[in-house]
Amino acid sequence: MNSFHECQKCGRPLKDEKSKERGYGLKCWKKLNAELDINDREVVEAGIPAEMKAE
């Protein structure tokens, strides 16, 4: 498994092991998940299957 030393979103040093495994600090991980939730809701509301969503 990869171990990151800096957050892949903001570049700050990662301190705890879970963050190092994910590659994101806790705040950035929460923000990233919130952004994904919003995008998924928009896709569902538009009637587009999530697997067809453009990245």
C-alpha positions in Angstrom: 0.0 0.0 0.0 1.2 3.5 -0.8 2.1 5.8 2.1 1.9 9.5 1.3 3.7 12.2 3.3 1.8 15.3 1.9 -1.8 15.9 1.3 -2.7 15.4 -2.4 -5.1 18.3 -2.3 -3.3 21.1 -0.3 0.2 19.8 0.0 0.4 20.0 3.8 2.4 17.3 5.7 0.3 14.4 6.8 0.5 13.4 10.5 -1.6 10.3 11.2 -1.4 6.9 9.6 -4.9 6.9 8.2 -4.3 10.2 6.4 -1.0 8.8 5.1 -2.8 5.8 3.7 -5.5 7.9 2.1 -3.2 10.6 0.8 -5.4 13.4 2.2 -5.6 15.2 5.5 -8.8 15.0 7.5 -10.1 18.4 6.4 -9.3 17.9 2.7 -10.8 14.3 2.9 -14.1 15.7 4.2 -14.1 18.5 1.6 -13.4 16.0 -1.2 -16.2 13.7 0.0 -18.6 16.6 0.2 -17.7 17.7 -3.4 -18.2 14.1 -4.6 -21.6 13.9 -2.8 -22.7 17.2 -4.5 -21.6 16.0 -7.9 -23.4 12.6 -7.5 -26.6 14.4 -6.5 -26.4 16.6 -9.6 -25.9 13.6 -11.8 -28.8 11.8 -10.3 -31.1 14.9 -10.5 -30.1 15.2 -14.2 -31.1 11.6 -14.8 -27.6 10.5 -15.9 -26.4 7.2 -14.5 -23.3 7.8 -12.3 -21.2 5.3 -14.2 -21.7 7.4 -17.4 -20.7 10.7 -15.6 -17.8 12.5 -17.3 -14.7 12.8 -15.0 
